[in-house]
């Protein structure tokens, strides 16, 4: 583990370049080449499909010791998976930066080191105080799949990745859930898959009544999903509302350029892709847990976690306030302290979407779970 932080920094430097390309500012042909597989997507060339009956196909399980079991050094955080009445199905973001193939083998060592050393540590662990953590490994699409120039091959790679996630969710529901309430959570590529999983497996089904909430963080979701795609699921507009969807994309308060969220991210409606251009985006403020533009001052921030190579430490309270504007979440953490070194071009705090609001997420999960258990939903309505 001694090299994890430097490994993450090196990997995220690559990510920074790629995100510039992904979000419409790609000018560097060398970077494009470095992240794009040399051959067109071929399903027959994909790595072997995971067997979700095998524990080795899961990055985190409540029955194993894994990186999602970590907790920060504060009495407010405990790993309660052994007694939690709720589960979380967590879908990881991209940790595969290789051009060797359009989809990652689930045993890729580099991708797994990033997954354990960053994603499970700073993201999935936020749910272990209230829920048992299930996080499948899947044949994630490589970062090159997100280049606008690669949309045809990229969409095929993403579709293959999504089918793994969908199979993993069905396996979990059949073999592990046992009728329990559940949370869906994800980041970045994982949140893209989550948005389709809601459409295909949850919305309009009895499962919608058992879903405590969904946290699709770090991926731009258009508001018209709630009128064109989802029947039951609504945006989260209150801290104790259940059955709802929360999402945010964090940017710097100064000199931010979030235009890419609108121009180069979108959704497939009945098989037809539409970019977010000209649409409103879902922004739920993780300090207020509503969709208003009202500012949440830093005093409401219960604790952030800086990126370090050390075990989770004492959370930094009051590190930043936040407010939504035009579908984007704006924050202003201080330089240094582990919150500025990995900011992506355009003032994009993508890497810190969970870190900056870590303890607020833990607290909100506990509140939503308590609200759900106090009044299980017989219909998909908010809990005040």
C-alpha positions in Angstrom: 0.0 0.0 0.0 3.0 2.3 0.4 2.9 3.3 -3.3 -0.8 3.8 -3.6 -1.0 7.6 -3.3 1.7 8.2 -5.8 0.2 5.6 -8.0 -3.2 7.4 -7.8 -1.6 10.8 -8.5 0.2 9.4 -11.6 -3.0 7.7 -12.8 -5.1 10.8 -12.2 -2.7 13.0 -14.2 -3.6 10.8 -17.1 -7.2 11.1 -16.1 -6.9 14.8 -16.2 -5.7 14.8 -19.8 -8.4 12.3 -20.7 -11.2 14.3 -19.1 -10.2 17.3 -21.1 -10.6 15.3 -24.2 -13.8 13.7 -22.9 -15.4 17.0 -22.2 -14.8 18.6 -25.5 -11.5 20.3 -25.0 -9.3 17.7 -26.5 -6.6 19.2 -28.6 -3.7 16.7 -28.1 -3.6 13.9 -30.7 -1.0 12.1 -28.7 -3.3 11.9 -25.6 -6.1 10.7 -27.8 -3.9 8.0 -29.3 -2.6 7.0 -25.8 -6.1 6.3 -24.5 -7.8 4.8 -27.6 -7.5 1.1 -28.4 -6.0 0.5 -31.8 -8.7 -1.8 -33.1 -12.5 -1.4 -33.4 -14.6 -2.9 -30.6 -15.3 -6.6 -31.0 -17.4 -8.4 -28.5 -15.6 -11.6 -29.2 -12.3 -10.0 -28.1 -13.7 -8.9 -24.7 -12.2 -10.3 -21.5 -14.0 -13.3 -19.9 -17.3 -12.4 -18.3 -17.3 -12.3 -14.4 -19.0 -15.1 -12.6 -20.9 -13.3 -9.8 -21.4 -16.6 -7.9 -17.6 -16.3 -7.2 -16.5 -13.9 -4.5 -13.5 -13.1 -6.6 -15.8 -11.2 -9.0 -16.7 -8.7 -6.2 -14.5 -5.8 -5.1 -16.4 -5.6 -1.8 -18.7 -7.9 0.1 -20.0 -7.6 3.7 -18.6 -11.1 4.4 -15.0 -10.2 3.4 -12.3 -7.9 4.6 -11.9 -5.2 1.9 -11.1 -1.5 1.4 -14.8 -0.6 1.8 -14.6 -1.5 5.5 -12.5 1.6 6.3 -13.8 4.3 8.6 -12.4 7.8 9.4 -11.1 8.5 12.9 -14.2 10.0 14.5 -16.8 8.6 16.9 -19.4 9.6 14.3 -18.2 6.8 11.9 -18.4 3.1 12.6 -18.4 0.1 10.3 -21.9 -1.4 11.0 -22.1 -3.8 8.2 -22.5 -6.8 10.5 -25.8 -5.5 11.8 -27.0 -3.1 9.1 -30.6 -3.6 8.1 -30.0 -2.2 4.6 -27.6 -3.0 1.7 -25.8 -0.8 -0.8 -25.0 -1.9 -4.3 -22.0 0.3 -5.3 -20.9 0.7 -8.9 -17.3 1.8 -9.2 -16.0 4.5 -11.6 -13.3 4.0 -14.3 -10.0 2.8 -13.0 -8.8 1.3 -16.3 -6.8 3.7 -18.4 -5.3 1.1 -20.8 -5.5 1.2 -24.6 -4.9 -2.6 -24.8 -8.7 -3.2 -25.0 -12.0 -1.4 -24.9 -13.0 -3.2 -21.7 -10.9 -4.1 -18.6 -10.3 -7.6 -17.4 -11.6 -7.8 -13.9 -8.2 -9.0 -12.7 -6.3 -6.1 -14.1 -3.8 -5.3 -11.4 -3.4 -1.6 -12.0 -7.2 -1.0 -12.2 -7.7 -3.0 -9.0 -5.0 -1.0 -7.1 -6.7 2.2 -8.0 -10.1 0.7 -7.0 -8.9 -0.4 -3.6 -6.6 2.5 -2.9 -9.0 5.3 -3.8 -12.6 4.3 -4.9 -13.5 1.9 -2.1 -11.5 3.8 0.5 -13.1 7.3 -0.2 -16.4 6.4 -1.8 -17.9 3.0 -1.1 -16.8 3.2 2.6 -19.2 6.2 3.1 -22.1 3.7 3.2 -20.7 1.2 5.7 -22.2 2.9 8.7 -25.7 2.1 7.6 -25.5 -0.6 4.9 -23.8 -3.8 3.9 -21.5 -3.0 0.9 -21.7 -5.0 -2.3 -19.4 -3.7 -5.1 -19.1 -5.9 -8.2 -16.1 -6.0 -10.4 -17.1 -5.5 -14.0 -15.5 -5.2 -17.4 -15.5 -1.4 -17.2 -15.0 0.6 -20.4 -11.6 2.1 -20.8 -11.4 5.9 -20.6 -10.9 6.1 -24.4 -14.5 4.9 -24.7 -15.7 8.4 -23.6 -14.0 10.4 -26.4 -16.6 11.9 -28.6 -14.7 10.7 -31.6 -15.1 7.1 -30.3 -18.8 7.2 -29.7 -19.6 4.1 -31.8 -17.0 1.8 -30.3 -17.3 3.5 -26.9 -21.0 3.0 -26.7 -20.5 -0.7 -27.4 -17.8 -1.0 -24.7 -20.1 0.8 -22.3 -23.0 -1.4 -23.2 -20.9 -4.5 -22.4 -19.8 -3.0 -19.1 -23.4 -2.2 -18.2 -24.6 -5.7 -18.9 -22.0 -7.0 -16.4 -23.4 -4.5 -13.8 -27.0 -5.6 -14.6 -26.1 -9.3 -14.2 -24.3 -8.5 -11.0 -27.4 -6.7 -9.6 -29.7 -9.5 -10.6 -27.3 -12.0 -9.0 -27.3 -9.9 -5.8 -31.1 -9.6 -5.8 -31.6 -13.3 -6.3 -28.9 -14.6 -3.9 -28.0 -12.0 -1.3 -30.7 -9.3 -0.9 -33.3 -11.5 0.8 -36.0 -8.8 0.5 -34.0 -6.1 2.3 -34.2 -2.4 1.5 -31.3 -1.3 -0.6 -29.4 1.8 -1.8 -27.8 2.2 -5.2 -24.6 4.3 -5.3 -21.9 5.0 -7.8 -19.4 7.5 -9.2 -18.6 8.6 -12.8 -18.8 5.7 -15.2 -20.6 3.8 -12.5 -23.2 6.5 -12.2 -23.8 6.3 -15.9 -24.6 2.6 -15.4 -26.7 3.3 -12.4 -28.9 5.6 -14.4 -29.7 2.8 -16.8 -30.1 0.3 -14.0 -32.8 2.5 -12.5 -34.6 2.5 -15.8 -34.3 -1.2 -16.6 -34.5 -2.9 -13.2 -36.0 -0.5 -10.6 -38.4 2.1 -11.9 -41.9 0.9 -12.4 -41.2 -2.4 -10.5 -41.8 -3.5 -6.9 -38.1 -2.9 -6.3 -38.8 0.8 -6.5 -40.6 0.5 -3.1 -37.6 -1.1 -1.5 -35.0 1.4 -2.8 -34.0 3.7 0.0 -32.3 6.1 -2.4 -29.8 6.3 -5.2 -26.6 8.4 -5.3 -25.4 8.8 -8.9 -22.5 11.1 -8.3 -20.1 12.6 -10.8 -22.1 12.1 -14.0 -24.3 14.7 -15.6 -27.9 13.5 -15.5 -30.5 15.6 -17.4 -33.7 16.6 -15.6 -35.9 15.3 -18.4 -35.1 11.7 -17.2 -37.9 12.3 -14.7 -40.5 13.1 -17.3 -39.3 10.9 -20.2 -37.7 7.8 -18.6 -38.5 7.4 -14.9 -42.1 6.9 -13.7 -41.6 6.4 -9.9 -38.2 7.9 -9.2 -38.0 11.6 -8.5 -35.1 14.0 -7.6 -34.0 14.1 -4.0 -35.4 17.5 -2.7 -35.3 16.8 1.1 -32.8 15.1 3.5 -35.1 12.3 4.6 -36.9 11.7 1.3 -36.7 8.1 0.1 -36.9 6.4 -3.2 -35.3 9.4 -4.9 -32.1 10.1 -6.9 -29.3 12.4 -5.9 -26.5 13.6 -8.2 -24.0 16.4 -8.3 -20.9 17.4 -10.3 -18.4 19.5 -8.3 -16.6 22.5 -9.8 -14.5 25.3 -8.4 -16.2 28.5 -7.5 -13.7 30.6 -9.6 -12.8 30.1 -13.2 -14.9 27.0 -13.7 -15.8 25.7 -17.2 -18.6 23.1 -16.8 -19.8 23.4 -20.4 -18.6 19.9 -21.1 -21.3 18.4 -18.9 -23.8 19.7 -21.4 -22.0 19.2 -24.7 -20.4 15.8 -24.4 -22.5 13.8 -21.9 -26.0 12.5 -22.6 -28.4 9.7 -22.4 -29.9 7.1 -24.7 -33.7 7.6 -25.0 -35.3 4.6 -26.6 -32.0 3.7 -28.2 -31.3 7.3 -29.5 -28.5 9.3 -28.0 -29.1 12.9 -27.0 -26.4 15.1 -25.6 -27.3 17.3 -22.6 -26.8 20.5 -24.6 -29.6 23.0 -23.8 -31.0 20.8 -21.0 -31.2 21.3 -17.2 -29.1 19.0 -15.1 -29.9 17.4 -11.8 -27.9 19.0 -8.9 -28.6 18.0 -5.4 -26.5 19.9 -2.9 -24.9 17.4 -0.5 -24.8 20.0 2.3 -28.5 20.8 2.0 -29.9 17.7 0.2 -32.2 19.8 -2.0 -32.1 21.1 -5.6 -32.3 24.8 -4.7 -29.7 27.4 -5.7 -29.4 28.5 -2.0 -25.9 28.6 -0.7 -24.9 26.1 2.0 -22.2 27.7 4.2 -19.1 25.8 5.1 -20.4 25.4 8.7 -22.8 22.8 7.4 -19.9 20.6 6.1 -19.6 17.8 8.7 -16.2 16.6 7.4 -14.2 16.1 4.3 -11.4 13.6 3.7 -8.2 14.6 1.9 -6.5 12.2 -0.5 -3.5 10.7 1.2 -1.6 7.4 1.3 -2.5 7.0 5.0 -5.5 5.3 6.5 -8.6 7.4 6.8 -7.9 10.1 9.3 -9.9 12.7 11.2 -12.4 14.5 8.9 -11.8 18.2 8.2 -15.0 20.0 9.2 -16.1 23.2 7.5 -13.7 22.7 4.6 -16.1 24.2 2.0 -19.6 25.4 1.5 -21.5 24.6 -1.8 -24.3 25.8 -4.0 -26.0 24.6 -7.1 -26.3 26.9 -10.1 -27.5 25.9 -13.6 -27.2 22.2 -12.7 -23.6 22.4 -11.4 -22.4 22.2 -7.8 -19.8 24.9 -6.9 -17.4 24.5 -4.0 -14.3 26.4 -2.7 -12.0 24.2 -0.7 -8.7 25.7 0.2 -5.5 25.1 -1.7 -3.4 22.4 -0.2 -4.7 20.0 2.6 -5.2 17.3 0.0 -8.1 19.0 -1.9 -6.4 20.8 -4.8 -3.7 18.6 -6.3 -6.0 16.5 -8.3 -8.4 19.2 -9.6 -9.1 18.5 -13.3 -9.1 21.1 -16.1 -11.9 23.6 -16.1 -11.9 23.7 -12.3 -13.5 20.2 -12.1 -13.5 18.7 -8.7 -14.6 15.3 -10.1 -12.0 13.4 -8.1 -13.3 15.0 -4.9 -17.0 14.6 -5.5 -17.2 12.2 -2.5 -14.2 13.4 -0.5 -15.4 17.0 0.0 -18.8 15.9 1.5 -17.8 12.5 3.0 -19.3 12.9 6.4 -22.4 14.6 5.1 -23.0 11.6 2.8 -22.6 9.2 5.7 -25.0 11.2 7.8 -27.5 11.5 5.0 -27.5 7.8 4.3 -28.2 7.2 8.0 -31.1 9.7 7.9 -32.7 8.2 4.8 -32.4 4.7 6.1 -34.0 5.7 9.4 -36.8 7.4 7.5 -37.4 4.4 5.3 -37.4 2.0 8.3 -39.8 4.2 10.2 -42.3 4.3 7.3 -41.5 1.7 4.6 -42.9 2.9 1.4 -46.1 1.4 0.1 -45.9 3.8 -2.8 -43.0 5.8 -4.3 -43.6 9.0 -2.3 -41.2 11.2 -0.4 -40.7 11.0 3.3 -40.7 14.6 4.8 
